[in-house]
Structure formats: structure tokens, C-alpha cells
Amino acid sequence: MAYERFKKLDGKKHDRQIKSIIGMSLSKFNILLAAFAVAYDAVQLERCEQGEIKQVPSGGPKGNLDTFEKKLFFILYYLKTYPTFDVLGFHFGLSSGHAHNHLENLLPVLLRSLSDLGVMPAQSPGTPEEFSQLVEKYGDIAIDGLECACVRPQDEELQKARFSGKKNATHSGHSPSRPCNGKSFSSSASSPEAPTTTN
């Protein structure tokens, strides 16, 4: 399985490969792991209190993701590589449905742990004033722009509004902003479920 191969990698010797697999160094992974374990228990307790689950899991079969380390590796691996659920399940010995369920359950835990560590990116600024505050806080920023193809509207006015100036292409702008000092905040066009991991 993917995790067993990952465990054999040396943090110093295979640093580039580790970062390409999970988006961070092994030392940062271990720091995040401690916060992830605490966040996992907190999220499970909240799910129980809200009636989403009957009780906090304690005994019984653990499945393939039977440690916090495996759980954290699973969610980071998915967010870094974005495989299909069939492929994700194949690498972790799960069905595609179970892979999806694990993702749904572990993503809030990861978000909680990143927030607890104070490393969650700020959300996209809603006003020019909020944008100015982020610039003052982080310093110079670089705009990372990407044009994404979209379906051409049938309404003539909407066509004019969406026209990019290029022939035979209809695009919607996607410009997440990234401060140059390594900090980042997410664009409103980005998926709210996908946290940005900075090295």
C-alpha cells in the first residue's frame, strides 16, 4: 500500500519526494500529526453530540486506516495528488465508496488541526479594505492567474460580459493571490474544501 512505501522514505534523503507526495516535509508532517490526533478526537466528540454518530468509536475493527498517521497521510496524499476515488481506494486497500467516506470524515479534522496550529490560509478578502489589510500584513504579493474554460452562455449580453478578448474561447478568471513571503490566502474561486498547504 502507499503508506507502507511512504514509511520507508528517509526524511533527509527523500525530502523532495516526500513533499511531492504529501505537500510538506516529514518534520512538518510530524508536527501536524500531533494536532491532527487532538482535532480528530474533538471532531468525533462533536459528531456524537450532534447525533451524527451514536458514540465515539473506541473498539471494534479499525480498518486499513487504523492509526492517526495513516489517516493524516491518506488525506494529505489525496489533496496533493487528487486521484479518483477508484485510484485512491486502490492505493489504500479500500473501495471507492469507503475512500470517499474517509475523505468526508477526515477533511474537517485536517481543517481543524491546521486552524489550531494557526496556519490556515485566510479566506478571500470581501472588500478592498480587507485586501489592503492583508497586503499590509503580509507585504508584497504576486497574482497567480489562470484562465479556465467554461460553457459559452446563450444570452447575448452574458456573452459580451464573459468575452475574454480571445477568439474561439470563453474563460472565467481565476486569480488566487499569493504573498511572496510564503504566506497565502485562498481565492473565492478556489474550492472551500481544499486547504492550501505552504512549505
PyRosetta script that sets phi, psi and omega in degrees:
from pyrosetta import init, pose_from_sequence

init()
pose = pose_from_sequence("MAYERFKKLDGKKHDRQIKSIIGMSLSKFNILLAAFAVAYDAVQLERCEQGEIKQVPSGGPKGNLDTFEKKLFFILYYLKTYPTFDVLGFHFGLSSGHAHNHLENLLPVLLRSLSDLGVMPAQSPGTPEEFSQLVEKYGDIAIDGLECACVRPQDEELQKARFSGKKNATHSGHSPSRPCNGKSFSSSASSPEAPTTTN")
pose.set_psi(1, 162.8)
pose.set_omega(1, -175.8)
pose.set_phi(2, -60.5)
pose.set_psi(2, -39.8)
pose.set_omega(2, -177.2)
pose.set_phi(3, -64.7)
pose.set_psi(3, -42.2)
pose.set_omega(3, -179.7)
pose.set_phi(4, -61.5)
pose.set_psi(4, -39.3)
pose.set_omega(4, 177.4)
pose.set_phi(5, -68.8)
pose.set_psi(5, -37.4)
pose.set_omega(5, 178.5)
pose.set_phi(6, -63.1)
pose.set_psi(6, -40.5)
pose.set_omega(6, -177.9)
pose.set_phi(7, -63.0)
pose.set_psi(7, -23.1)
pose.set_omega(7, -178.7)
pose.set_phi(8, -82.9)
pose.set_psi(8, -8.6)
pose.set_omega(8, -178.7)
pose.set_phi(9, -77.8)
pose.set_psi(9, 137.3)
pose.set_omega(9, 177.7)
pose.set_phi(10, -85.3)
pose.set_psi(10, 132.0)
pose.set_omega(10, -175.2)
pose.set_phi(11, -58.2)
pose.set_psi(11, -35.5)
pose.set_omega(11, -179.2)
pose.set_phi(12, -88.7)
pose.set_psi(12, -45.3)
pose.set_omega(12, -176.2)
pose.set_phi(13, -69.3)
pose.set_psi(13, -34.8)
pose.set_omega(13, -175.1)
pose.set_phi(14, -115.4)
pose.set_psi(14, 31.8)
pose.set_omega(14, -176.0)
pose.set_phi(15, -57.8)
pose.set_psi(15, -45.5)
pose.set_omega(15, -179.4)
pose.set_phi(16, -61.9)
pose.set_psi(16, -42.2)
pose.set_omega(16, -178.9)
pose.set_phi(17, -67.8)
pose.set_psi(17, -39.9)
pose.set_omega(17, 178.4)
pose.set_phi(18, -62.0)
pose.set_psi(18, -44.7)
pose.set_omega(18, 179.4)
pose.set_phi(19, -64.3)
pose.set_psi(19, -33.9)
pose.set_omega(19, 179.4)
pose.set_phi(20, -72.4)
pose.set_psi(20, -19.5)
pose.set_omega(20, -178.6)
pose.set_phi(21, -91.9)
pose.set_psi(21, -42.5)
pose.set_omega(21, -175.4)
pose.set_phi(22, -120.9)
pose.set_psi(22, -3.2)
pose.set_omega(22, 175.5)
pose.set_phi(23, 83.8)
pose.set_psi(23, 8.7)
pose.set_omega(23, 179.0)
pose.set_phi(24, -158.2)
pose.set_psi(24, 166.0)
pose.set_omega(24, 178.4)
pose.set_phi(25, -74.0)
pose.set_psi(25, 165.6)
pose.set_omega(25, 179.7)
pose.set_phi(26, -65.9)
pose.set_psi(26, -35.4)
pose.set_omega(26, 179.0)
pose.set_phi(27, -64.6)
pose.set_psi(27, -41.0)
pose.set_omega(27, 177.2)
pose.set_phi(28, -68.6)
pose.set_psi(28, -35.3)
pose.set_omega(28, 176.5)
pose.set_phi(29, -58.7)
pose.set_psi(29, -44.1)
pose.set_omega(29, -178.4)
pose.set_phi(30, -67.8)
pose.set_psi(30, -35.1)
pose.set_omega(30, 175.9)
pose.set_phi(31, -66.2)
pose.set_psi(31, -45.1)
pose.set_omega(31, 179.8)
pose.set_phi(32, -65.5)
pose.set_psi(32, -32.3)
pose.set_omega(32, -178.0)
pose.set_phi(33, -59.1)
pose.set_psi(33, -42.3)
pose.set_omega(33, -179.7)
pose.set_phi(34, -62.9)
pose.set_psi(34, -44.7)
pose.set_omega(34, 178.8)
pose.set_phi(35, -68.3)
pose.set_psi(35, -34.5)
pose.set_omega(35, -179.6)
pose.set_phi(36, -64.0)
pose.set_psi(36, -41.2)
pose.set_omega(36, -179.7)
pose.set_phi(37, -63.3)
pose.set_psi(37, -42.9)
pose.set_omega(37, 178.4)
pose.set_phi(38, -65.7)
pose.set_psi(38, -44.5)
pose.set_omega(38, -179.5)
pose.set_phi(39, -64.5)
pose.set_psi(39, -37.0)
pose.set_omega(39, -179.9)
pose.set_phi(40, -60.0)
pose.set_psi(40, -48.1)
pose.set_omega(40, -179.8)
pose.set_phi(41, -62.9)
pose.set_psi(41, -39.2)
pose.set_omega(41, -179.7)
pose.set_phi(42, -66.2)
pose.set_psi(42, -42.7)
pose.set_omega(42, -179.8)
pose.set_phi(43, -67.0)
pose.set_psi(43, -40.8)
pose.set_omega(43, 178.7)
pose.set_phi(44, -62.6)
pose.set_psi(44, -40.7)
pose.set_omega(44, 178.5)
pose.set_phi(45, -64.5)
pose.set_psi(45, -41.1)
pose.set_omega(45, 177.9)
pose.set_phi(46, -63.9)
pose.set_psi(46, -41.7)
pose.set_omega(46, 178.3)
pose.set_phi(47, -61.6)
pose.set_psi(47, -37.1)
pose.set_omega(47, 178.9)
pose.set_phi(48, -68.6)
pose.set_psi(48, -44.4)
pose.set_omega(48, 179.9)
pose.set_phi(49, -64.6)
pose.set_psi(49, -31.8)
pose.set_omega(49, -179.9)
pose.set_phi(50, -85.2)
pose.set_psi(50, -1.6)
pose.set_omega(50, 178.5)
pose.set_phi(51, 81.0)
pose.set_psi(51, 9.3)
pose.set_omega(51, 179.4)
pose.set_phi(52, -71.0)
pose.set_psi(52, -34.9)
pose.set_omega(52, 173.3)
pose.set_phi(53, -129.8)
pose.set_psi(53, 154.4)
pose.set_omega(53, -175.5)
pose.set_phi(54, -74.4)
pose.set_psi(54, -37.4)
pose.set_omega(54, 179.1)
pose.set_phi(55, -153.5)
pose.set_psi(55, 159.1)
pose.set_omega(55, 177.3)
pose.set_phi(56, -69.4)
pose.set_psi(56, 123.6)
pose.set_omega(56, -178.9)
pose.set_phi(57, -58.7)
pose.set_psi(57, 134.5)
pose.set_omega(57, 178.6)
pose.set_phi(58, -131.1)
pose.set_psi(58, -59.6)
pose.set_omega(58, -179.9)
pose.set_phi(59, -102.7)
pose.set_psi(59, -160.7)
pose.set_omega(59, 177.4)
pose.set_phi(60, 82.3)
pose.set_psi(60, -179.4)
pose.set_omega(60, -179.3)
pose.set_phi(61, -65.0)
pose.set_psi(61, 138.8)
pose.set_omega(61, -176.5)
pose.set_phi(62, -95.5)
pose.set_psi(62, -22.5)
pose.set_omega(62, -178.5)
pose.set_phi(63, 80.1)
pose.set_psi(63, -170.1)
pose.set_omega(63, -176.3)
pose.set_phi(64, -73.0)
pose.set_psi(64, -30.2)
pose.set_omega(64, 178.3)
pose.set_phi(65, -96.9)
pose.set_psi(65, 69.5)
pose.set_omega(65, -170.6)
pose.set_phi(66, -94.7)
pose.set_psi(66, 3.3)
pose.set_omega(66, 175.7)
pose.set_phi(67, -132.9)
pose.set_psi(67, 159.4)
pose.set_omega(67, 177.1)
pose.set_phi(68, -63.1)
pose.set_psi(68, -34.3)
pose.set_omega(68, -179.7)
pose.set_phi(69, -63.1)
pose.set_psi(69, -43.1)
pose.set_omega(69, 178.6)
pose.set_phi(70, -67.2)
pose.set_psi(70, -40.2)
pose.set_omega(70, 179.0)
pose.set_phi(71, -62.2)
pose.set_psi(71, -45.8)
pose.set_omega(71, -179.8)
pose.set_phi(72, -65.8)
pose.set_psi(72, -42.3)
pose.set_omega(72, 177.6)
pose.set_phi(73, -60.3)
pose.set_psi(73, -42.0)
pose.set_omega(73, -179.7)
pose.set_phi(74, -57.1)
pose.set_psi(74, -50.7)
pose.set_omega(74, -174.9)
pose.set_phi(75, -72.5)
pose.set_psi(75, -36.9)
pose.set_omega(75, 178.1)
pose.set_phi(76, -69.0)
pose.set_psi(76, -39.0)
pose.set_omega(76, 178.1)
pose.set_phi(77, -60.8)
pose.set_psi(77, -43.3)
pose.set_omega(77, 179.4)
pose.set_phi(78, -63.4)
pose.set_psi(78, -48.2)
pose.set_omega(78, -176.2)
pose.set_phi(79, -67.5)
pose.set_psi(79, -27.0)
pose.set_omega(79, 179.6)
pose.set_phi(80, -82.1)
pose.set_psi(80, -36.4)
pose.set_omega(80, -173.0)
pose.set_phi(81, -108.2)
pose.set_psi(81, -21.4)
pose.set_omega(81, -178.8)
pose.set_phi(82, 48.1)
pose.set_psi(82, 57.0)
pose.set_omega(82, 174.3)
pose.set_phi(83, -76.6)
pose.set_psi(83, 165.4)
pose.set_omega(83, 171.6)
pose.set_phi(84, -68.3)
pose.set_psi(84, 164.3)
pose.set_omega(84, -179.8)
pose.set_phi(85, -67.2)
pose.set_psi(85, -29.7)
pose.set_omega(85, 174.9)
pose.set_phi(86, -63.2)
pose.set_psi(86, -45.7)
pose.set_omega(86, -180.0)
pose.set_phi(87, -69.0)
pose.set_psi(87, -42.2)
pose.set_omega(87, 178.6)
pose.set_phi(88, -59.8)
pose.set_psi(88, -45.7)
pose.set_omega(88, 178.2)
pose.set_phi(89, -62.4)
pose.set_psi(89, -38.4)
pose.set_omega(89, 179.4)
pose.set_phi(90, -60.9)
pose.set_psi(90, -42.1)
pose.set_omega(90, -177.9)
pose.set_phi(91, -73.3)
pose.set_psi(91, -18.8)
pose.set_omega(91, -176.9)
pose.set_phi(92, -119.7)
pose.set_psi(92, 10.5)
pose.set_omega(92, 178.2)
pose.set_phi(93, 68.2)
pose.set_psi(93, 36.7)
pose.set_omega(93, -178.2)
pose.set_phi(94, -125.4)
pose.set_psi(94, 158.7)
pose.set_omega(94, 169.4)
pose.set_phi(95, -74.7)
pose.set_psi(95, 163.8)
pose.set_omega(95, 179.0)
pose.set_phi(96, -63.1)
pose.set_psi(96, -35.1)
pose.set_omega(96, 178.5)
pose.set_phi(97, -66.0)
pose.set_psi(97, -43.7)
pose.set_omega(97, 178.3)
pose.set_phi(98, -67.1)
pose.set_psi(98, -36.1)
pose.set_omega(98, 177.5)
pose.set_phi(99, -61.3)
pose.set_psi(99, -42.8)
pose.set_omega(99, 178.5)
pose.set_phi(100, -64.5)
pose.set_psi(100, -42.9)
pose.set_omega(100, -179.6)
pose.set_phi(101, -63.0)
pose.set_psi(101, -41.9)
pose.set_omega(101, 178.0)
pose.set_phi(102, -62.5)
pose.set_psi(102, -40.7)
pose.set_omega(102, 179.0)
pose.set_phi(103, -61.5)
pose.set_psi(103, -46.1)
pose.set_omega(103, -179.3)
pose.set_phi(104, -61.5)
pose.set_psi(104, -36.1)
pose.set_omega(104, -177.9)
pose.set_phi(105, -80.7)
pose.set_psi(105, -32.4)
pose.set_omega(105, -174.1)
pose.set_phi(106, -90.1)
pose.set_psi(106, -23.6)
pose.set_omega(106, -179.2)
pose.set_phi(107, -61.1)
pose.set_psi(107, -45.4)
pose.set_omega(107, 176.8)
pose.set_phi(108, -61.6)
pose.set_psi(108, -31.8)
pose.set_omega(108, 178.9)
pose.set_phi(109, -66.7)
pose.set_psi(109, -43.8)
pose.set_omega(109, 178.5)
pose.set_phi(110, -63.0)
pose.set_psi(110, -44.2)
pose.set_omega(110, 179.0)
pose.set_phi(111, -61.1)
pose.set_psi(111, -40.7)
pose.set_omega(111, 178.7)
pose.set_phi(112, -64.4)
pose.set_psi(112, -44.3)
pose.set_omega(112, -177.5)
pose.set_phi(113, -67.0)
pose.set_psi(113, -39.6)
pose.set_omega(113, 176.9)
pose.set_phi(114, -65.1)
pose.set_psi(114, -38.3)
pose.set_omega(114, 178.2)
pose.set_phi(115, -66.8)
pose.set_psi(115, -42.1)
pose.set_omega(115, 179.3)
pose.set_phi(116, -62.7)
pose.set_psi(116, -33.1)
pose.set_omega(116, 178.8)
pose.set_phi(117, -82.1)
pose.set_psi(117, -8.3)
pose.set_omega(117, 179.3)
pose.set_phi(118, 74.4)
pose.set_psi(118, 28.1)
pose.set_omega(118, -178.2)
pose.set_phi(119, -118.4)
pose.set_psi(119, 9.8)
pose.set_omega(119, 176.3)
pose.set_phi(120, -70.4)
pose.set_psi(120, 133.1)
pose.set_omega(120, 176.8)
pose.set_phi(121, -62.6)
pose.set_psi(121, 145.5)
pose.set_omega(121, 174.9)
pose.set_phi(122, -67.5)
pose.set_psi(122, 150.3)
pose.set_omega(122, 178.5)
pose.set_phi(123, -72.6)
pose.set_psi(123, 166.0)
pose.set_omega(123, -179.5)
pose.set_phi(124, -59.4)
pose.set_psi(124, 132.8)
pose.set_omega(124, -179.2)
pose.set_phi(125, -64.4)
pose.set_psi(125, 139.7)
pose.set_omega(125, -177.9)
pose.set_phi(126, -89.2)
pose.set_psi(126, -22.0)
pose.set_omega(126, -177.6)
pose.set_phi(127, -133.0)
pose.set_psi(127, 161.3)
pose.set_omega(127, 175.9)
pose.set_phi(128, -59.1)
pose.set_psi(128, -32.7)
pose.set_omega(128, 179.7)
pose.set_phi(129, -65.4)
pose.set_psi(129, -43.5)
pose.set_omega(129, 178.8)
pose.set_phi(130, -64.4)
pose.set_psi(130, -37.7)
pose.set_omega(130, 177.4)
pose.set_phi(131, -63.1)
pose.set_psi(131, -43.2)
pose.set_omega(131, 179.7)
pose.set_phi(132, -62.1)
pose.set_psi(132, -38.4)
pose.set_omega(132, 178.6)
pose.set_phi(133, -64.2)
pose.set_psi(133, -39.1)
pose.set_omega(133, 178.5)
pose.set_phi(134, -66.9)
pose.set_psi(134, -38.6)
pose.set_omega(134, 178.1)
pose.set_phi(135, -63.7)
pose.set_psi(135, -42.5)
pose.set_omega(135, 178.8)
pose.set_phi(136, -64.7)
pose.set_psi(136, -36.3)
pose.set_omega(136, -177.3)
pose.set_phi(137, -72.7)
pose.set_psi(137, -43.6)
pose.set_omega(137, -173.0)
pose.set_phi(138, -102.5)
pose.set_psi(138, -11.0)
pose.set_omega(138, -179.7)
pose.set_phi(139, 89.7)
pose.set_psi(139, -149.8)
pose.set_omega(139, -177.8)
pose.set_phi(140, -63.9)
pose.set_psi(140, 145.5)
pose.set_omega(140, 177.6)
pose.set_phi(141, -127.8)
pose.set_psi(141, 157.5)
pose.set_omega(141, 175.1)
pose.set_phi(142, -119.7)
pose.set_psi(142, 137.3)
pose.set_omega(142, 179.8)
pose.set_phi(143, -90.0)
pose.set_psi(143, 121.7)
pose.set_omega(143, 178.5)
pose.set_phi(144, -100.4)
pose.set_psi(144, 97.3)
pose.set_omega(144, -174.5)
pose.set_phi(145, -99.1)
pose.set_psi(145, 144.1)
pose.set_omega(145, 179.2)
pose.set_phi(146, -146.4)
pose.set_psi(146, 127.9)
pose.set_omega(146, 176.3)
pose.set_phi(147, -89.7)
pose.set_psi(147, 132.6)
pose.set_omega(147, -179.6)
pose.set_phi(148, -116.1)
pose.set_psi(148, 131.2)
pose.set_omega(148, 177.6)
pose.set_phi(149, -66.1)
pose.set_psi(149, 142.7)
pose.set_omega(149, 177.7)
pose.set_phi(150, -140.7)
pose.set_psi(150, 169.9)
pose.set_omega(150, -179.7)
pose.set_phi(151, -72.2)
pose.set_psi(151, 132.8)
pose.set_omega(151, -178.5)
pose.set_phi(152, -71.6)
pose.set_psi(152, 124.4)
pose.set_omega(152, -180.0)
pose.set_phi(153, -65.3)
pose.set_psi(153, 149.3)
pose.set_omega(153, 178.2)
pose.set_phi(154, -82.0)
pose.set_psi(154, -28.0)
pose.set_omega(154, -179.8)
pose.set_phi(155, -71.3)
pose.set_psi(155, 131.7)
pose.set_omega(155, -175.4)
pose.set_phi(156, -63.5)
pose.set_psi(156, -39.7)
pose.set_omega(156, 179.9)
pose.set_phi(157, -66.4)
pose.set_psi(157, -40.3)
pose.set_omega(157, 178.1)
pose.set_phi(158, -66.8)
pose.set_psi(158, -35.0)
pose.set_omega(158, 177.0)
pose.set_phi(159, -60.8)
pose.set_psi(159, -43.7)
pose.set_omega(159, 180.0)
pose.set_phi(160, -64.4)
pose.set_psi(160, -40.5)
pose.set_omega(160, -178.3)
pose.set_phi(161, -66.8)
pose.set_psi(161, -33.5)
pose.set_omega(161, -177.4)
pose.set_phi(162, -88.0)
pose.set_psi(162, -12.7)
pose.set_omega(162, -172.9)
pose.set_phi(163, -64.8)
pose.set_psi(163, 128.5)
pose.set_omega(163, -175.0)
pose.set_phi(164, -89.6)
pose.set_psi(164, -8.3)
pose.set_omega(164, -175.7)
pose.set_phi(165, 96.9)
pose.set_psi(165, -5.0)
pose.set_omega(165, 178.7)
pose.set_phi(166, -105.7)
pose.set_psi(166, 140.6)
pose.set_omega(166, 179.6)
pose.set_phi(167, -74.6)
pose.set_psi(167, 147.8)
pose.set_omega(167, 174.3)
pose.set_phi(168, 58.4)
pose.set_psi(168, 31.6)
pose.set_omega(168, 177.0)
pose.set_phi(169, -151.8)
pose.set_psi(169, 135.8)
pose.set_omega(169, 174.8)
pose.set_phi(170, -120.9)
pose.set_psi(170, 122.1)
pose.set_omega(170, -175.1)
pose.set_phi(171, -130.1)
pose.set_psi(171, 154.1)
pose.set_omega(171, 169.3)
pose.set_phi(172, -117.2)
pose.set_psi(172, 136.8)
pose.set_omega(172, -176.1)
pose.set_phi(173, -69.4)
pose.set_psi(173, 147.3)
pose.set_omega(173, 175.8)
pose.set_phi(174, -142.1)
pose.set_psi(174, 104.9)
pose.set_omega(174, -173.2)
pose.set_phi(175, -130.7)
pose.set_psi(175, 78.2)
pose.set_omega(175, 173.9)
pose.set_phi(176, -66.4)
pose.set_psi(176, 142.3)
pose.set_omega(176, -177.6)
pose.set_phi(177, -100.4)
pose.set_psi(177, 134.0)
pose.set_omega(177, -177.4)
pose.set_phi(178, -128.6)
pose.set_psi(178, 111.8)
pose.set_omega(178, 175.3)
pose.set_phi(179, -61.3)
pose.set_psi(179, 145.9)
pose.set_omega(179, -174.2)
pose.set_phi(180, -70.3)
pose.set_psi(180, -17.6)
pose.set_omega(180, -175.1)
pose.set_phi(181, -86.2)
pose.set_psi(181, 14.2)
pose.set_omega(181, 176.8)
pose.set_phi(182, 98.2)
pose.set_psi(182, -17.6)
pose.set_omega(182, 176.1)
pose.set_phi(183, -77.8)
pose.set_psi(183, 159.5)
pose.set_omega(183, 178.1)
pose.set_phi(184, -150.3)
pose.set_psi(184, 157.4)
pose.set_omega(184, 170.1)
pose.set_phi(185, -136.8)
pose.set_psi(185, 148.5)
pose.set_omega(185, -169.4)
pose.set_phi(186, -83.7)
pose.set_psi(186, 148.4)
pose.set_omega(186, 176.9)
pose.set_phi(187, -80.8)
pose.set_psi(187, 153.9)
pose.set_omega(187, 177.2)
pose.set_phi(188, -65.8)
pose.set_psi(188, -20.3)
pose.set_omega(188, 178.8)
pose.set_phi(189, -79.8)
pose.set_psi(189, -12.4)
pose.set_omega(189, 180.0)
pose.set_phi(190, -78.8)
pose.set_psi(190, 157.0)
pose.set_omega(190, 177.2)
pose.set_phi(191, -68.5)
pose.set_psi(191, 130.1)
pose.set_omega(191, -179.6)
pose.set_phi(192, -68.1)
pose.set_psi(192, -17.4)
pose.set_omega(192, -179.2)
pose.set_phi(193, -83.0)
pose.set_psi(193, -13.7)
pose.set_omega(193, -172.5)
pose.set_phi(194, -105.8)
pose.set_psi(194, 104.2)
pose.set_omega(194, 179.2)
pose.set_phi(195, -71.7)
pose.set_psi(195, 149.9)
pose.set_omega(195, 176.5)
pose.set_phi(196, -90.4)
pose.set_psi(196, 128.1)
pose.set_omega(196, 178.4)
pose.set_phi(197, -106.8)
pose.set_psi(197, 122.6)
pose.set_omega(197, 179.2)
pose.set_phi(198, -107.0)
pose.set_psi(198, 147.7)
pose.set_omega(198, -180.0)
pose.set_phi(199, -99.5)
pose.dump_pdb("model.pdb")
